[in-house]
Amino acid sequence: MKIIHITAHQPATPDSPPDWRTQLGQIVVEIQTDDGRWGIGVGGGGAAAIHVIETVLSDLLLGCDATDVEGLHAKMLRHTSFYGRKGIVIMAISGVDLALWDLRGKRAGKPVAKLLNPNADVFRDLPTYCTVFDDAGAETAIHAGHQAIKLHMERFGNQPDPAAIHQHVRDTRDRLGSTARIMIDAFGRWNLKSTLEVANAISEFNIEWLEEPLLPDDRVGYRKLAERCPIPIAGGEHEYTADGFRWLIDDQLHTILQPDINWCGGMTTLLQIYKMAASAGIRVCPHRGCEPFALAAIASLDPQPLAESGRRWFTCLTGVPEIQNGKIHVVDRPGFGVGLKQDGCGSLEKPAQTNG
């Protein structure tokens, strides 16, 4: 099964955030093999990542055996190591790796989740949590059946007011009740002092985790938080490759790791992270886990499954699992079970393949 064509494109996302998440937004990667199959993956990095895929990675992979997914992943990392150990190049590799995994599942006639763990009930209902940016979003999530909500703190800026956040969290806890889970996402906007002030102010509300309060490379700050913060620290959404996660694991800087499968290096990297984390007794909770790519890993491998709501602005795929009453499950279709909408993202519509 040789690779004969690789292409990538960035779909329109009118409702995406007006920042780097659009400028360097999600891309769709398509790989065709000489047996007529197409694999679909999603990466990040926008036009810059598309350039990497259609030049460097295409030159490297065309003519290669698509079944050697792990070997091609290692080959891409090695080939780009002088200039791409983090960021846009790894986002590009993520999309390629996922397209190769999609092909692997389609060739086997099985969902990727079943390939990862043939003995698991990968089609069972999984709990979800919803990330919300304002009070209206929280209310909508509660009425939709979510029993776990992550409050995004971006609106509180770089100098958060602990009293205001305390009131915000109290109001959410009152609406959700005492048993529901609440998480906090600071989006790397705070410093050590403000993080501890906020954490101490809200710890009474039994917060599940405090996510990315500092910038990703602030190892000294995260080490101090690991020692002093009353709330478990989560992070890794903006970390890349197994090597990037190794220091987080070895130094025990995070209680929960949150790799984004579309950015960190793809499924091959996510599997490596799960393995390292399990050995160290650290939980993995992938970023945007309700999206079909990460969901496959959560359903098959995760001992504490909890899937985050997907990027609501990324709508070009068909066959995407839907959250119902706060639950979601993997679809029983080969690969990741997704296709492309006619008006979505590619020159060719590729509907989700079905079994049988």
N, C-alpha and C positions, 0 to 999 in steps of 0.2 A: 504494500500500500504506500506508494511513493507520493510525496507532495509535489503537485504540479502548479499550484496557484495560491498566492497569499494576497489578501487585500484587507484594507481597514478604512473605516469612515466614521465620522462623528455625526450622530443624528442630532436633529434640532431638539432642543429642550427648553421651550419658552418659559417654563416656570422654575428653572434652576436658579440657584443663588447667583446674584450679579457679581461674582468674584472669580477666583481661580478655579472654583468647582465647575464653572462654565467655560472659562477661557482655556483651561486644561482639562476639560470634562471627559466623561465616559466615551469610549470608542467601541465600536463593534469590529471584531476581527473574524474573517472568514478564511478557512483553509480548504482547498479542494485536493482530493487525491485521485490517483489514476484509475480507481475503481468506481468513480462517479459520485463518491460521497463528499458531503460538505460538513465541516465542523464550525460551530459558532462559539465564540468566546467574547467576553467583554473585559476591556482594560481601561486604563485612564491615560491622561497626558495630552489629550486633544491633538491638534495638528502636529505638534512636535513628536508625539509618540507614533502617529501615523507615518511620519517621515522615517523614523527608526525602523518600523516594520517593513515598509515598502522599499527600503534600501538595504541596510545592514542585515536585518533578520531574514529577509527574502533571499538575499545572496547566500546566506549561510545555510538555509533550510531547503531550498528548492532541490528536488531530487532525492531528499533524505527519506528514510523509512518512517512513516508517521506513527507506527506502532511503538517505536522506541521513545515513549513520552519522557521518561526520566532521563534518558541519555541526551535527548535534544534539549531538555531544560538545562542540564549541566553544561552542555555545549554553548548555549546562549549566554549563560552567566560568565563562563570563561572567556568567550569571545568579546564581551562588552566590559570586561572588568577594569580596563584602563580609564573608562569614562562613565560607567553606568552602574555603580554599586548601590545607588539609592535613587529614588525619584523617578523621573520620566522614563528612563530606559527600562527600569523594572516594571513600571506600569504597563509598558508596551509588551514586555515578556509575559506578564500576567495574562493578557488577552490571548496571546499565541498559545500559551500553555493550556488555557481553558478550552480553546478550540480543539487542541489535540486530545484532551480528555473527552470532549464531546464526540470526536471521531472514534475514540476507543470504545465508548459506550454504544455508539451506533453500529460499529462493526460487530460487537458482541450481542447486539439486540437487547441490551439491558440498560436500565438507568445507572448513571455513574454511582449513585448511592449504593446500589446493590453490588457493584464491582468492589467498592471500598470495604464492604462488610456483608458477605453473602448470608450470614446467619442472623443479621439484625432485622427487626421489623421496621424497615425504613419508611413504610407508608403510614405509620401511626401518626396521630395528631401530636403536634409539638407546641409547647407554650411559646408565646411571643411577648415582646414588649414594644411599646410605641414611643418613638422620640418626638417630642413636641416642643414648639418654639414660643408658644404663648398660651394664655389661659383658655382661649377658645379651642386650641388644639388639644389641650388636656381634657376639656369637657367632651369633645368629640371622641377621643380615645376611650374614655371611661364608658360612654354610651355604646361603643363598639364592642365592649366585652373584655378589653384589656385589663389584666390585673397586675400589670407592671408598666410603669411609665418612666421615661427618662426626660428630665427637664433640662433643656438646652439653655445655658446661661449666657449665650453670646450677647443678648440684649443688655446685660448688666455691665459690659465693657471690661476694660483693663483694671479698673479700680472698683471692684464690687463692694456694695454696701451690705455688710453681714445682716443688718436688721431687715433690710428689704428682702433679701433672699430668705431669711428666716420666716418672714410672713408668707412669702410665696410658697415655700415648702409646707408650712403649716396648713395653708388653704388647700393644697393638693392632698395632704394626708387626711384632712377632714373629709374631703370629697371621696377619697378612695377607701377609707377605713383603715383599721389597724393592721390587717393581714396583707394588704397589697404591697408590692415592692416598688420603691422609688429610687431612681438613680439620678446623678447629677453630672452634666457634661459642661466643663469649663472651656473647652475648645482651645486650650493652650494660652489663655488670655491672662492668667494670674501669675503672681510670684509666690515664693515660699511663705512670706508673711501673710499675705491676703488669703492664701489657701487655708492656712491654719486657723485664721480668724473665722472664715466662713465655716470650715469643718467643725470647729468647736461650737459655733452658733446653731448648727442644724443637726448635730449628732444625736440629739434626743429623739429624732423622728425615725430612727432605725433605717438609715440610708444604706442601700445595698452596695453602692460604690460611688466614688468620686473620680470622674474620668478626665484624663489629660488636663490637669490644672496648669502644668508647666509645659514649656516647649520640649519637643521630643529628646533633644540632646542634653538636657539639663540633668546630668547624672548625679551631680552633687546634691541638687535640690530634691530629686526623687529619693535619693538615699536618706535624706533627712526626713522626708515625708513618711517613708517606710518605717522609720523609727518613732515618729511623733504624731502622725495624723490619726485621729480616732475613727476615721472612716477608711475602709479598704480602697486602695488606689488601683485604678484600671488604666490601661493605655496600650499603645502599639498600633493604633489605627494608621499612624503615619510613620511606621517603621517598615523596613524592607529586607527581604531574604532571611533565610534561617540564620545566617551569620549576624544579621542585625538584631534578631530576637535572642540570640545566645547570651549577649551581655545582660539583657533584661532578666533572663532566667537565672544566669549564674550569680548575679548580684542580688537576686530576690527583690527587685525594685517595684514590681507590680504584683498585686494579689490576683488580678484578672488580666489576661492578655487578649487584645482585640484586633487581631490582624484583619485587614480587608483583602479578601481573596482576589479582587480585581486590581489591587495595587501592590501587594506584598511579594508577588512572584507566582501567583496562580495556585492551582490545587496542589501541585507538587510541593511548593513551599509550605502551604498550609498543613499538609500531612506531616512534614518535618517538624513544624512548630508544635502540633498536637503531641507528637512522640516525645520531643524534648520536655514539653511542659508536664506531661504525665510522669516522666521520670523524676521531675522536681516537685511534684505535688502542687502544681499551679494550674488554675482553671483557665480554659480558653473559651471565649465568647465572641465569635467573629463579628466584625462590623457589618451592619446591614445583612444580617443572617437570613432574613426572609426572602432575599433574592435567590434565584434558583441555583446559583453556583455554590455559594456558601452553604445553602440549605442541605445540599447533598452530603457535605461533610458532617454537619450538625446531626442529621438524622442517622448517620451510620456510625459515628465515632464518639459523639459527645456524651459523657456520663451525666452531665447536668445541662441538658439541652434548653436553650433559651434563644430565640431568634428575634433579632431587631427588625422593625419595619423597614421596608426598602426605600430607595430614593423615589419619591413620588413623581418626580419630573422625568424619570427615565422610562418611557412608555413605548419604545419601538419594538419590543419583543412580544411574541405571542406565546401562549402556553405557560405563562408565569403563574405559579401557585398563588391563590388568594387567601388572605386571612379571613376566617369566619369565626365569630364569637371568641376572638382572642387566640385561636388555634390555627395552625397551618400544617400541611403535609406535602411530601414529595409526590410529584405526579409520576404515574407508571408509564413512562415513555422512554425510549432509548436515549442515551446521552444525558444531557441536562433537560431534554424535553421541550426545548424552546425553538421558535422560528422567528422570522422577521416579517413585520407588517408590510403590506404592499407599498404604503406611503411612508414607510419607516426609514430604513437606513441603507439599503444596498441597491445595487443595480438589478439584483435578482431576488424575487421573493422565495424564501425557503421555509415553508410551513413546518411546524413541529412534526417529526416523524412519529408514527404510532406503531405499537406492537402488532404483529399478526399480519 
